[in-house]
Amino acid sequence: MSGPDEVLDCRGQRCPLPVINLARRLPELPVGAVVRVLADDPAAAVDIPAWCRMRGQEFVAAHPEGPGYDVRRRH
């Protein structure tokens, strides 16, 4: 598997800032692009997948070692 198309470094930010930054950046990327959100706030593990469900975007994977979360733009 190839890496993400873009990395959004939100480490050190408290939720909801990582989700807000993801929501701002994703529309600027082409449909099908994958962005990896680096976020060390434990709430991101819940908030990012929940945001994807609410917005119809695809939560691809969590990378605990990052910690990072991959999201694919669907529309």
PDB file of N, H, CA, C and O in Angstrom:
ATOM      1  N   MET A   1       0.846  -1.192   0.000  1.00  0.00           N
ATOM      2  CA  MET A   1       0.000   0.000   0.000  1.00  0.00           C
ATOM      3  C   MET A   1       0.879   1.240   0.000  1.00  0.00           C
ATOM      4  O   MET A   1       1.862   1.313   0.738  1.00  0.00           O
ATOM      5  N   SER A   2       0.530   2.199  -0.817  1.00  0.00           N
ATOM      6  H   SER A   2      -0.268   2.140  -1.417  1.00  0.00           H
ATOM      7  CA  SER A   2       1.296   3.441  -0.871  1.00  0.00           C
ATOM      8  C   SER A   2       0.892   4.338   0.290  1.00  0.00           C
ATOM      9  O   SER A   2      -0.115   4.107   0.959  1.00  0.00           O
ATOM     10  N   GLY A   3       1.687   5.347   0.507  1.00  0.00           N
ATOM     11  H   GLY A   3       2.506   5.535  -0.036  1.00  0.00           H
ATOM     12  CA  GLY A   3       1.408   6.268   1.602  1.00  0.00           C
ATOM     13  C   GLY A   3       0.296   7.236   1.258  1.00  0.00           C
ATOM     14  O   GLY A   3      -0.266   7.188   0.164  1.00  0.00           O
ATOM     15  N   PRO A   4      -0.020   8.114   2.196  1.00  0.00           N
ATOM     16  CA  PRO A   4      -1.077   9.092   1.961  1.00  0.00           C
ATOM     17  C   PRO A   4      -0.649  10.132   0.931  1.00  0.00           C
ATOM     18  O   PRO A   4       0.542  10.335   0.694  1.00  0.00           O
ATOM     19  N   ASP A   5      -1.632  10.783   0.328  1.00  0.00           N
ATOM     20  H   ASP A   5      -2.599  10.619   0.520  1.00  0.00           H
ATOM     21  CA  ASP A   5      -1.352  11.866  -0.620  1.00  0.00           C
ATOM     22  C   ASP A   5      -0.879  13.125   0.109  1.00  0.00           C
ATOM     23  O   ASP A   5      -0.135  13.932  -0.448  1.00  0.00           O
ATOM     24  N   GLU A   6      -1.311  13.281   1.336  1.00  0.00           N
ATOM     25  H   GLU A   6      -1.916  12.626   1.789  1.00  0.00           H
ATOM     26  CA  GLU A   6      -0.937  14.457   2.120  1.00  0.00           C
ATOM     27  C   GLU A   6      -0.937  14.094   3.592  1.00  0.00           C
ATOM     28  O   GLU A   6      -1.705  13.235   4.026  1.00  0.00           O
ATOM     29  N   VAL A   7      -0.074  14.749   4.361  1.00  0.00           N
ATOM     30  H   VAL A   7       0.549  15.447   4.008  1.00  0.00           H
ATOM     31  CA  VAL A   7      -0.026  14.575   5.809  1.00  0.00           C
ATOM     32  C   VAL A   7      -0.377  15.903   6.455  1.00  0.00           C
ATOM     33  O   VAL A   7       0.200  16.940   6.128  1.00  0.00           O
ATOM     34  N   LEU A   8      -1.326  15.860   7.371  1.00  0.00           N
ATOM     35  H   LEU A   8      -1.795  15.018   7.637  1.00  0.00           H
ATOM     36  CA  LEU A   8      -1.766  17.043   8.110  1.00  0.00           C
ATOM     37  C   LEU A   8      -1.294  16.856   9.554  1.00  0.00           C
ATOM     38  O   LEU A   8      -1.822  16.013  10.280  1.00  0.00           O
ATOM     39  N   ASP A   9      -0.318  17.628   9.958  1.00  0.00           N
ATOM     40  H   ASP A   9       0.111  18.313   9.369  1.00  0.00           H
ATOM     41  CA  ASP A   9       0.272  17.452  11.294  1.00  0.00           C
ATOM     42  C   ASP A   9      -0.489  18.284  12.313  1.00  0.00           C
ATOM     43  O   ASP A   9      -0.350  19.506  12.374  1.00  0.00           O
ATOM     44  N   CYS A  10      -1.306  17.589  13.119  1.00  0.00           N
ATOM     45  H   CYS A  10      -1.418  16.597  13.070  1.00  0.00           H
ATOM     46  CA  CYS A  10      -2.104  18.250  14.158  1.00  0.00           C
ATOM     47  C   CYS A  10      -1.639  17.828  15.549  1.00  0.00           C
ATOM     48  O   CYS A  10      -2.375  17.983  16.523  1.00  0.00           O
ATOM     49  N   ARG A  11      -0.431  17.300  15.644  1.00  0.00           N
ATOM     50  H   ARG A  11       0.167  17.174  14.853  1.00  0.00           H
ATOM     51  CA  ARG A  11       0.079  16.884  16.956  1.00  0.00           C
ATOM     52  C   ARG A  11       0.186  18.098  17.868  1.00  0.00           C
ATOM     53  O   ARG A  11       0.602  19.179  17.451  1.00  0.00           O
ATOM     54  N   GLY A  12      -0.200  17.890  19.126  1.00  0.00           N
ATOM     55  H   GLY A  12      -0.537  17.012  19.465  1.00  0.00           H
ATOM     56  CA  GLY A  12      -0.180  18.967  20.105  1.00  0.00           C
ATOM     57  C   GLY A  12      -1.468  19.774  20.139  1.00  0.00           C
ATOM     58  O   GLY A  12      -1.642  20.627  21.009  1.00  0.00           O
ATOM     59  N   GLN A  13      -2.373  19.514  19.200  1.00  0.00           N
ATOM     60  H   GLN A  13      -2.231  18.821  18.493  1.00  0.00           H
ATOM     61  CA  GLN A  13      -3.649  20.234  19.169  1.00  0.00           C
ATOM     62  C   GLN A  13      -4.710  19.407  19.906  1.00  0.00           C
ATOM     63  O   GLN A  13      -4.767  18.185  19.773  1.00  0.00           O
ATOM     64  N   ARG A  14      -5.528  20.086  20.669  1.00  0.00           N
ATOM     65  H   ARG A  14      -5.481  21.079  20.778  1.00  0.00           H
ATOM     66  CA  ARG A  14      -6.633  19.419  21.364  1.00  0.00           C
ATOM     67  C   ARG A  14      -7.833  19.358  20.434  1.00  0.00           C
ATOM     68  O   ARG A  14      -8.043  20.251  19.613  1.00  0.00           O
ATOM     69  N   CYS A  15      -8.617  18.298  20.569  1.00  0.00           N
ATOM     70  H   CYS A  15      -8.447  17.573  21.236  1.00  0.00           H
ATOM     71  CA  CYS A  15      -9.858  18.226  19.802  1.00  0.00           C
ATOM     72  C   CYS A  15     -10.757  19.367  20.257  1.00  0.00           C
ATOM     73  O   CYS A  15     -10.782  19.693  21.444  1.00  0.00           O
ATOM     74  N   PRO A  16     -11.492  19.977  19.338  1.00  0.00           N
ATOM     75  CA  PRO A  16     -11.773  19.514  17.982  1.00  0.00           C
ATOM     76  C   PRO A  16     -10.837  20.047  16.902  1.00  0.00           C
ATOM     77  O   PRO A  16     -11.157  19.915  15.721  1.00  0.00           O
ATOM     78  N   LEU A  17      -9.704  20.638  17.247  1.00  0.00           N
ATOM     79  H   LEU A  17      -9.444  20.744  18.207  1.00  0.00           H
ATOM     80  CA  LEU A  17      -8.866  21.270  16.223  1.00  0.00           C
ATOM     81  C   LEU A  17      -8.416  20.314  15.115  1.00  0.00           C
ATOM     82  O   LEU A  17      -8.451  20.707  13.949  1.00  0.00           O
ATOM     83  N   PRO A  18      -7.991  19.070  15.417  1.00  0.00           N
ATOM     84  CA  PRO A  18      -7.616  18.187  14.299  1.00  0.00           C
ATOM     85  C   PRO A  18      -8.768  17.944  13.323  1.00  0.00           C
ATOM     86  O   PRO A  18      -8.550  17.902  12.112  1.00  0.00           O
ATOM     87  N   VAL A  19      -9.968  17.786  13.828  1.00  0.00           N
ATOM     88  H   VAL A  19     -10.144  17.819  14.812  1.00  0.00           H
ATOM     89  CA  VAL A  19     -11.130  17.559  12.961  1.00  0.00           C
ATOM     90  C   VAL A  19     -11.439  18.821  12.156  1.00  0.00           C
ATOM     91  O   VAL A  19     -11.764  18.736  10.972  1.00  0.00           O
ATOM     92  N   ILE A  20     -11.340  19.974  12.780  1.00  0.00           N
ATOM     93  H   ILE A  20     -11.076  20.043  13.742  1.00  0.00           H
ATOM     94  CA  ILE A  20     -11.587  21.236  12.079  1.00  0.00           C
ATOM     95  C   ILE A  20     -10.569  21.410  10.943  1.00  0.00           C
ATOM     96  O   ILE A  20     -10.934  21.804   9.836  1.00  0.00           O
ATOM     97  N   ASN A  21      -9.305  21.120  11.219  1.00  0.00           N
ATOM     98  H   ASN A  21      -9.008  20.800  12.119  1.00  0.00           H
ATOM     99  CA  ASN A  21      -8.280  21.248  10.180  1.00  0.00           C
ATOM    100  C   ASN A  21      -8.504  20.253   9.049  1.00  0.00           C
ATOM    101  O   ASN A  21      -8.299  20.586   7.882  1.00  0.00           O
ATOM    102  N   LEU A  22      -8.921  19.036   9.383  1.00  0.00           N
ATOM    103  H   LEU A  22      -9.087  18.765  10.332  1.00  0.00           H
ATOM    104  CA  LEU A  22      -9.253  18.043   8.364  1.00  0.00           C
ATOM    105  C   LEU A  22     -10.414  18.537   7.508  1.00  0.00           C
ATOM    106  O   LEU A  22     -10.373  18.434   6.282  1.00  0.00           O
ATOM    107  N   ALA A  23     -11.447  19.073   8.150  1.00  0.00           N
ATOM    108  H   ALA A  23     -11.481  19.157   9.146  1.00  0.00           H
ATOM    109  CA  ALA A  23     -12.633  19.548   7.427  1.00  0.00           C
ATOM    110  C   ALA A  23     -12.291  20.708   6.492  1.00  0.00           C
ATOM    111  O   ALA A  23     -12.917  20.863   5.444  1.00  0.00           O
ATOM    112  N   ARG A  24     -11.308  21.517   6.861  1.00  0.00           N
ATOM    113  H   ARG A  24     -10.799  21.392   7.713  1.00  0.00           H
ATOM    114  CA  ARG A  24     -10.901  22.644   6.007  1.00  0.00           C
ATOM    115  C   ARG A  24     -10.054  22.169   4.829  1.00  0.00           C
ATOM    116  O   ARG A  24     -10.172  22.694   3.722  1.00  0.00           O
ATOM    117  N   ARG A  25      -9.204  21.182   5.069  1.00  0.00           N
ATOM    118  H   ARG A  25      -9.108  20.756   5.969  1.00  0.00           H
ATOM    119  CA  ARG A  25      -8.233  20.769   4.048  1.00  0.00           C
ATOM    120  C   ARG A  25      -8.812  19.787   3.033  1.00  0.00           C
ATOM    121  O   ARG A  25      -8.493  19.875   1.847  1.00  0.00           O
ATOM    122  N   LEU A  26      -9.651  18.861   3.470  1.00  0.00           N
ATOM    123  H   LEU A  26      -9.910  18.789   4.433  1.00  0.00           H
ATOM    124  CA  LEU A  26     -10.122  17.786   2.593  1.00  0.00           C
ATOM    125  C   LEU A  26     -10.786  18.301   1.310  1.00  0.00           C
ATOM    126  O   LEU A  26     -10.517  17.749   0.243  1.00  0.00           O
ATOM    127  N   PRO A  27     -11.637  19.328   1.361  1.00  0.00           N
ATOM    128  CA  PRO A  27     -12.272  19.795   0.116  1.00  0.00           C
ATOM    129  C   PRO A  27     -11.280  20.338  -0.913  1.00  0.00           C
ATOM    130  O   PRO A  27     -11.607  20.435  -2.096  1.00  0.00           O
ATOM    131  N   GLU A  28     -10.075  20.691  -0.473  1.00  0.00           N
ATOM    132  H   GLU A  28      -9.809  20.613   0.487  1.00  0.00           H
ATOM    133  CA  GLU A  28      -9.064  21.225  -1.389  1.00  0.00           C
ATOM    134  C   GLU A  28      -8.325  20.109  -2.129  1.00  0.00           C
ATOM    135  O   GLU A  28      -7.595  20.380  -3.082  1.00  0.00           O
ATOM    136  N   LEU A  29      -8.509  18.863  -1.701  1.00  0.00           N
ATOM    137  H   LEU A  29      -9.103  18.643  -0.927  1.00  0.00           H
ATOM    138  CA  LEU A  29      -7.839  17.718  -2.317  1.00  0.00           C
ATOM    139  C   LEU A  29      -8.767  17.062  -3.328  1.00  0.00           C
ATOM    140  O   LEU A  29      -9.987  17.189  -3.220  1.00  0.00           O
ATOM    141  N   PRO A  30      -8.203  16.360  -4.315  1.00  0.00           N
ATOM    142  CA  PRO A  30      -9.064  15.687  -5.294  1.00  0.00           C
ATOM    143  C   PRO A  30      -9.820  14.514  -4.678  1.00  0.00           C
ATOM    144  O   PRO A  30      -9.357  13.910  -3.710  1.00  0.00           O
ATOM    145  N   VAL A  31     -10.981  14.197  -5.239  1.00  0.00           N
ATOM    146  H   VAL A  31     -11.358  14.688  -6.025  1.00  0.00           H
ATOM    147  CA  VAL A  31     -11.738  13.024  -4.792  1.00  0.00           C
ATOM    148  C   VAL A  31     -10.843  11.798  -4.954  1.00  0.00           C
ATOM    149  O   VAL A  31     -10.181  11.632  -5.979  1.00  0.00           O
ATOM    150  N   GLY A  32     -10.830  10.949  -3.939  1.00  0.00           N
ATOM    151  H   GLY A  32     -11.367  11.084  -3.107  1.00  0.00           H
ATOM    152  CA  GLY A  32      -9.990   9.758  -3.953  1.00  0.00           C
ATOM    153  C   GLY A  32      -8.671   9.945  -3.223  1.00  0.00           C
ATOM    154  O   GLY A  32      -7.989   8.965  -2.922  1.00  0.00           O
ATOM    155  N   ALA A  33      -8.301  11.186  -2.933  1.00  0.00           N
ATOM    156  H   ALA A  33      -8.856  11.982  -3.177  1.00  0.00           H
ATOM    157  CA  ALA A  33      -7.044  11.450  -2.229  1.00  0.00           C
ATOM    158  C   ALA A  33      -7.162  10.990  -0.775  1.00  0.00           C
ATOM    159  O   ALA A  33      -8.242  11.013  -0.185  1.00  0.00           O
ATOM    160  N   VAL A  34      -6.036  10.575  -0.218  1.00  0.00           N
ATOM    161  H   VAL A  34      -5.158  10.556  -0.697  1.00  0.00           H
ATOM    162  CA  VAL A  34      -5.977  10.147   1.181  1.00  0.00           C
ATOM    163  C   VAL A  34      -5.118  11.145   1.950  1.00  0.00           C
ATOM    164  O   VAL A  34      -3.997  11.460   1.552  1.00  0.00           O
ATOM    165  N   VAL A  35      -5.665  11.631   3.051  1.00  0.00           N
ATOM    166  H   VAL A  35      -6.576  11.375   3.374  1.00  0.00           H
ATOM    167  CA  VAL A  35      -4.914  12.508   3.941  1.00  0.00           C
ATOM    168  C   VAL A  35      -4.697  11.773   5.252  1.00  0.00           C
ATOM    169  O   VAL A  35      -5.617  11.161   5.793  1.00  0.00           O
ATOM    170  N   ARG A  36      -3.468  11.839   5.758  1.00  0.00           N
ATOM    171  H   ARG A  36      -2.720  12.336   5.318  1.00  0.00           H
ATOM    172  CA  ARG A  36      -3.164  11.255   7.076  1.00  0.00           C
ATOM    173  C   ARG A  36      -3.114  12.394   8.077  1.00  0.00           C
ATOM    174  O   ARG A  36      -2.305  13.313   7.956  1.00  0.00           O
ATOM    175  N   VAL A  37      -3.991  12.320   9.067  1.00  0.00           N
ATOM    176  H   VAL A  37      -4.648  11.573   9.166  1.00  0.00           H
ATOM    177  CA  VAL A  37      -4.028  13.316  10.138  1.00  0.00           C
ATOM    178  C   VAL A  37      -3.192  12.780  11.288  1.00  0.00           C
ATOM    179  O   VAL A  37      -3.530  11.757  11.882  1.00  0.00           O
ATOM    180  N   LEU A  38      -2.098  13.469  11.604  1.00  0.00           N
ATOM    181  H   LEU A  38      -1.823  14.301  11.122  1.00  0.00           H
ATOM    182  CA  LEU A  38      -1.300  13.118  12.775  1.00  0.00           C
ATOM    183  C   LEU A  38      -1.884  13.868  13.957  1.00  0.00           C
ATOM    184  O   LEU A  38      -1.877  15.098  13.986  1.00  0.00           O
ATOM    185  N   ALA A  39      -2.390  13.124  14.933  1.00  0.00           N
ATOM    186  H   ALA A  39      -2.395  12.124  14.910  1.00  0.00           H
ATOM    187  CA  ALA A  39      -3.051  13.757  16.077  1.00  0.00           C
ATOM    188  C   ALA A  39      -2.803  12.910  17.315  1.00  0.00           C
ATOM    189  O   ALA A  39      -3.136  11.725  17.343  1.00  0.00           O
ATOM    190  N   ASP A  40      -2.213  13.526  18.344  1.00  0.00           N
ATOM    191  H   ASP A  40      -1.942  14.488  18.321  1.00  0.00           H
ATOM    192  CA  ASP A  40      -1.895  12.787  19.565  1.00  0.00           C
ATOM    193  C   ASP A  40      -2.899  13.020  20.688  1.00  0.00           C
ATOM    194  O   ASP A  40      -2.698  12.531  21.799  1.00  0.00           O
ATOM    195  N   ASP A  41      -3.971  13.753  20.421  1.00  0.00           N
ATOM    196  H   ASP A  41      -4.134  14.151  19.518  1.00  0.00           H
ATOM    197  CA  ASP A  41      -5.052  13.880  21.403  1.00  0.00           C
ATOM    198  C   ASP A  41      -5.854  12.580  21.358  1.00  0.00           C
ATOM    199  O   ASP A  41      -6.343  12.203  20.293  1.00  0.00           O
ATOM    200  N   PRO A  42      -6.001  11.887  22.490  1.00  0.00           N
ATOM    201  CA  PRO A  42      -6.734  10.606  22.471  1.00  0.00           C
ATOM    202  C   PRO A  42      -8.146  10.720  21.904  1.00  0.00           C
ATOM    203  O   PRO A  42      -8.667   9.746  21.361  1.00  0.00           O
ATOM    204  N   ALA A  43      -8.769  11.882  22.018  1.00  0.00           N
ATOM    205  H   ALA A  43      -8.345  12.673  22.459  1.00  0.00           H
ATOM    206  CA  ALA A  43     -10.132  12.053  21.499  1.00  0.00           C
ATOM    207  C   ALA A  43     -10.172  11.927  19.980  1.00  0.00           C
ATOM    208  O   ALA A  43     -11.225  11.615  19.423  1.00  0.00           O
ATOM    209  N   ALA A  44      -9.059  12.159  19.300  1.00  0.00           N
ATOM    210  H   ALA A  44      -8.204  12.413  19.753  1.00  0.00           H
ATOM    211  CA  ALA A  44      -9.038  12.070  17.838  1.00  0.00           C
ATOM    212  C   ALA A  44      -9.387  10.665  17.355  1.00  0.00           C
ATOM    213  O   ALA A  44      -9.954  10.506  16.274  1.00  0.00           O
ATOM    214  N   ALA A  45      -9.054   9.648  18.145  1.00  0.00           N
ATOM    215  H   ALA A  45      -8.594   9.777  19.023  1.00  0.00           H
ATOM    216  CA  ALA A  45      -9.343   8.259  17.763  1.00  0.00           C
ATOM    217  C   ALA A  45     -10.841   8.017  17.630  1.00  0.00           C
ATOM    218  O   ALA A  45     -11.265   7.126  16.895  1.00  0.00           O
ATOM    219  N   VAL A  46     -11.639   8.806  18.335  1.00  0.00           N
ATOM    220  H   VAL A  46     -11.295   9.531  18.932  1.00  0.00           H
ATOM    221  CA  VAL A  46     -13.094   8.711  18.253  1.00  0.00           C
ATOM    222  C   VAL A  46     -13.643   9.769  17.309  1.00  0.00           C
ATOM    223  O   VAL A  46     -14.522   9.491  16.493  1.00  0.00           O
ATOM    224  N   ASP A  47     -13.119  10.987  17.424  1.00  0.00           N
ATOM    225  H   ASP A  47     -12.405  11.213  18.087  1.00  0.00           H
ATOM    226  CA  ASP A  47     -13.681  12.122  16.689  1.00  0.00           C
ATOM    227  C   ASP A  47     -13.487  12.022  15.184  1.00  0.00           C
ATOM    228  O   ASP A  47     -14.400  12.354  14.428  1.00  0.00           O
ATOM    229  N   ILE A  48     -12.319  11.573  14.729  1.00  0.00           N
ATOM    230  H   ILE A  48     -11.577  11.303  15.343  1.00  0.00           H
ATOM    231  CA  ILE A  48     -12.059  11.540  13.291  1.00  0.00           C
ATOM    232  C   ILE A  48     -12.936  10.497  12.590  1.00  0.00           C
ATOM    233  O   ILE A  48     -13.557  10.829  11.580  1.00  0.00           O
ATOM    234  N   PRO A  49     -13.016   9.241  13.082  1.00  0.00           N
ATOM    235  CA  PRO A  49     -13.950   8.307  12.430  1.00  0.00           C
ATOM    236  C   PRO A  49     -15.399   8.773  12.490  1.00  0.00           C
ATOM    237  O   PRO A  49     -16.148   8.568  11.535  1.00  0.00           O
ATOM    238  N   ALA A  50     -15.811   9.397  13.593  1.00  0.00           N
ATOM    239  H   ALA A  50     -15.203   9.564  14.369  1.00  0.00           H
ATOM    240  CA  ALA A  50     -17.188   9.895  13.714  1.00  0.00           C
ATOM    241  C   ALA A  50     -17.448  11.005  12.702  1.00  0.00           C
ATOM    242  O   ALA A  50     -18.515  11.048  12.090  1.00  0.00           O
ATOM    243  N   TRP A  51     -16.487  11.896  12.522  1.00  0.00           N
ATOM    244  H   TRP A  51     -15.620  11.861  13.019  1.00  0.00           H
ATOM    245  CA  TRP A  51     -16.628  12.971  11.526  1.00  0.00           C
ATOM    246  C   TRP A  51     -16.778  12.370  10.128  1.00  0.00           C
ATOM    247  O   TRP A  51     -17.596  12.833   9.334  1.00  0.00           O
ATOM    248  N   CYS A  52     -15.984  11.335   9.830  1.00  0.00           N
ATOM    249  H   CYS A  52     -15.319  10.958  10.475  1.00  0.00           H
ATOM    250  CA  CYS A  52     -16.074  10.678   8.514  1.00  0.00           C
ATOM    251  C   CYS A  52     -17.474  10.113   8.278  1.00  0.00           C
ATOM    252  O   CYS A  52     -18.035  10.272   7.194  1.00  0.00           O
ATOM    253  N   ARG A  53     -18.034   9.457   9.286  1.00  0.00           N
ATOM    254  H   ARG A  53     -17.579   9.328  10.167  1.00  0.00           H
ATOM    255  CA  ARG A  53     -19.385   8.900   9.153  1.00  0.00           C
ATOM    256  C   ARG A  53     -20.405  10.007   8.907  1.00  0.00           C
ATOM    257  O   ARG A  53     -21.276   9.869   8.048  1.00  0.00           O
ATOM    258  N   MET A  54     -20.303  11.085   9.643  1.00  0.00           N
ATOM    259  H   MET A  54     -19.596  11.197  10.341  1.00  0.00           H
ATOM    260  CA  MET A  54     -21.272  12.185   9.510  1.00  0.00           C
ATOM    261  C   MET A  54     -21.157  12.890   8.168  1.00  0.00           C
ATOM    262  O   MET A  54     -22.154  13.379   7.635  1.00  0.00           O
ATOM    263  N   ARG A  55     -19.947  12.946   7.618  1.00  0.00           N
ATOM    264  H   ARG A  55     -19.138  12.549   8.052  1.00  0.00           H
ATOM    265  CA  ARG A  55     -19.705  13.706   6.389  1.00  0.00           C
ATOM    266  C   ARG A  55     -19.626  12.831   5.143  1.00  0.00           C
ATOM    267  O   ARG A  55     -19.413  13.342   4.044  1.00  0.00           O
ATOM    268  N   GLY A  56     -19.796  11.517   5.300  1.00  0.00           N
ATOM    269  H   GLY A  56     -19.969  11.102   6.193  1.00  0.00           H
ATOM    270  CA  GLY A  56     -19.765  10.631   4.141  1.00  0.00           C
ATOM    271  C   GLY A  56     -18.383  10.453   3.541  1.00  0.00           C
ATOM    272  O   GLY A  56     -18.252  10.160   2.352  1.00  0.00           O
ATOM    273  N   GLN A  57     -17.355  10.628   4.354  1.00  0.00           N
ATOM    274  H   GLN A  57     -17.462  10.866   5.320  1.00  0.00           H
ATOM    275  CA  GLN A  57     -15.986  10.396   3.895  1.00  0.00           C
ATOM    276  C   GLN A  57     -15.531   9.031   4.403  1.00  0.00           C
ATOM    277  O   GLN A  57     -16.136   8.480   5.323  1.00  0.00           O
ATOM    278  N   GLU A  58     -14.484   8.487   3.820  1.00  0.00           N
ATOM    279  H   GLU A  58     -13.993   8.934   3.072  1.00  0.00           H
ATOM    280  CA  GLU A  58     -14.050   7.135   4.173  1.00  0.00           C
ATOM    281  C   GLU A  58     -12.910   7.168   5.182  1.00  0.00           C
ATOM    282  O   GLU A  58     -11.842   7.717   4.910  1.00  0.00           O
ATOM    283  N   PHE A  59     -13.148   6.575   6.349  1.00  0.00           N
ATOM    284  H   PHE A  59     -14.016   6.129   6.570  1.00  0.00           H
ATOM    285  CA  PHE A  59     -12.079   6.389   7.325  1.00  0.00           C
ATOM    286  C   PHE A  59     -11.333   5.135   6.908  1.00  0.00           C
ATOM    287  O   PHE A  59     -11.893   4.040   6.944  1.00  0.00           O
ATOM    288  N   VAL A  60     -10.072   5.285   6.511  1.00  0.00           N
ATOM    289  H   VAL A  60      -9.618   6.175   6.482  1.00  0.00           H
ATOM    290  CA  VAL A  60      -9.316   4.180   5.930  1.00  0.00           C
ATOM    291  C   VAL A  60      -8.629   3.348   7.004  1.00  0.00           C
ATOM    292  O   VAL A  60      -8.775   2.126   7.033  1.00  0.00           O
ATOM    293  N   ALA A  61      -7.878   4.004   7.890  1.00  0.00           N
ATOM    294  H   ALA A  61      -7.759   4.996   7.867  1.00  0.00           H
ATOM    295  CA  ALA A  61      -7.080   3.252   8.859  1.00  0.00           C
ATOM    296  C   ALA A  61      -6.593   4.161   9.971  1.00  0.00           C
ATOM    297  O   ALA A  61      -6.473   5.376   9.811  1.00  0.00           O
ATOM    298  N   ALA A  62      -6.317   3.528  11.105  1.00  0.00           N
ATOM    299  H   ALA A  62      -6.414   2.541  11.235  1.00  0.00           H
ATOM    300  CA  ALA A  62      -5.646   4.202  12.212  1.00  0.00           C
ATOM    301  C   ALA A  62      -4.229   3.643  12.301  1.00  0.00           C
ATOM    302  O   ALA A  62      -4.009   2.450  12.093  1.00  0.00           O
ATOM    303  N   HIS A  63      -3.282   4.505  12.609  1.00  0.00           N
ATOM    304  H   HIS A  63      -3.461   5.474  12.778  1.00  0.00           H
ATOM    305  CA  HIS A  63      -1.878   4.120  12.765  1.00  0.00           C
ATOM    306  C   HIS A  63      -1.448   4.522  14.170  1.00  0.00           C
ATOM    307  O   HIS A  63      -0.986   5.644  14.381  1.00  0.00           O
ATOM    308  N   PRO A  64      -1.597   3.609  15.137  1.00  0.00           N
ATOM    309  CA  PRO A  64      -1.326   3.959  16.537  1.00  0.00           C
ATOM    310  C   PRO A  64       0.099   4.458  16.771  1.00  0.00           C
ATOM    311  O   PRO A  64       0.335   5.254  17.680  1.00  0.00           O
ATOM    312  N   GLU A  65       1.047   3.996  15.960  1.00  0.00           N
ATOM    313  H   GLU A  65       0.855   3.349  15.221  1.00  0.00           H
ATOM    314  CA  GLU A  65       2.437   4.396  16.192  1.00  0.00           C
ATOM    315  C   GLU A  65       2.671   5.866  15.875  1.00  0.00           C
ATOM    316  O   GLU A  65       3.648   6.449  16.344  1.00  0.00           O
ATOM    317  N   GLY A  66       1.779   6.482  15.076  1.00  0.00           N
ATOM    318  H   GLY A  66       0.985   6.008  14.695  1.00  0.00           H
ATOM    319  CA  GLY A  66       1.950   7.867  14.629  1.00  0.00           C
ATOM    320  C   GLY A  66       1.761   8.909  15.707  1.00  0.00           C
ATOM    321  O   GLY A  66       2.686   9.693  15.917  1.00  0.00           O
ATOM    322  N   PRO A  67       0.666   8.987  16.396  1.00  0.00           N
ATOM    323  CA  PRO A  67      -0.570   8.353  15.945  1.00  0.00           C
ATOM    324  C   PRO A  67      -1.151   9.113  14.756  1.00  0.00           C
ATOM    325  O   PRO A  67      -1.138  10.343  14.712  1.00  0.00           O
ATOM    326  N   GLY A  68      -1.657   8.348  13.800  1.00  0.00           N
ATOM    327  H   GLY A  68      -1.667   7.349  13.836  1.00  0.00           H
ATOM    328  CA  GLY A  68      -2.198   8.965  12.608  1.00  0.00           C
ATOM    329  C   GLY A  68      -3.477   8.285  12.162  1.00  0.00           C
ATOM    330  O   GLY A  68      -3.733   7.132  12.509  1.00  0.00           O
ATOM    331  N   TYR A  69      -4.274   9.002  11.395  1.00  0.00           N
ATOM    332  H   TYR A  69      -4.066   9.939  11.114  1.00  0.00           H
ATOM    333  CA  TYR A  69      -5.575   8.522  10.936  1.00  0.00           C
ATOM    334  C   TYR A  69      -5.716   8.864   9.454  1.00  0.00           C
ATOM    335  O   TYR A  69      -5.606  10.028   9.068  1.00  0.00           O
ATOM    336  N   ASP A  70      -5.958   7.846   8.623  1.00  0.00           N
ATOM    337  H   ASP A  70      -6.047   6.901   8.936  1.00  0.00           H
ATOM    338  CA  ASP A  70      -6.071   8.061   7.180  1.00  0.00           C
ATOM    339  C   ASP A  70      -7.534   8.218   6.790  1.00  0.00           C
ATOM    340  O   ASP A  70      -8.391   7.427   7.185  1.00  0.00           O
ATOM    341  N   VAL A  71      -7.799   9.264   6.002  1.00  0.00           N
ATOM    342  H   VAL A  71      -7.103   9.907   5.681  1.00  0.00           H
ATOM    343  CA  VAL A  71      -9.153   9.563   5.534  1.00  0.00           C
ATOM    344  C   VAL A  71      -9.085   9.756   4.025  1.00  0.00           C
ATOM    345  O   VAL A  71      -8.242  10.496   3.518  1.00  0.00           O
ATOM    346  N   ARG A  72     -10.001   9.068   3.303  1.00  0.00           N
ATOM    347  H   ARG A  72     -10.686   8.467   3.714  1.00  0.00           H
ATOM    348  CA  ARG A  72     -10.082   9.220   1.841  1.00  0.00           C
ATOM    349  C   ARG A  72     -11.274  10.104   1.503  1.00  0.00           C
ATOM    350  O   ARG A  72     -12.374   9.910   2.021  1.00  0.00           O
ATOM    351  N   ARG A  73     -11.042  11.072   0.631  1.00  0.00           N
ATOM    352  H   ARG A  73     -10.148  11.230   0.211  1.00  0.00           H
ATOM    353  CA  ARG A  73     -12.130  11.942   0.188  1.00  0.00           C
ATOM    354  C   ARG A  73     -13.004  11.170  -0.780  1.00  0.00           C
ATOM    355  O   ARG A  73     -12.512  10.668  -1.790  1.00  0.00           O
ATOM    356  N   ARG A  74     -14.287  11.068  -0.491  1.00  0.00           N
ATOM    357  H   ARG A  74     -14.686  11.477   0.330  1.00  0.00           H
ATOM    358  CA  ARG A  74     -15.250  10.344  -1.313  1.00  0.00           C
ATOM    359  C   ARG A  74     -16.008  11.238  -2.275  1.00  0.00           C
ATOM    360  O   ARG A  74     -16.420  10.789  -3.344  1.00  0.00           O
ATOM    361  N   HIS A  75     -16.198  12.499  -1.909  1.00  0.00           N
ATOM    362  H   HIS A  75     -15.863  12.864  -1.040  1.00  0.00           H
ATOM    363  CA  HIS A  75     -16.993  13.417  -2.752  1.00  0.00           C
ATOM    364  C   HIS A  75     -16.508  14.837  -2.551  1.00  0.00           C
ATOM    365  O   HIS A  75     -17.039  15.763  -3.164  1.00  0.00           O
TER     366      HIS A  75
END
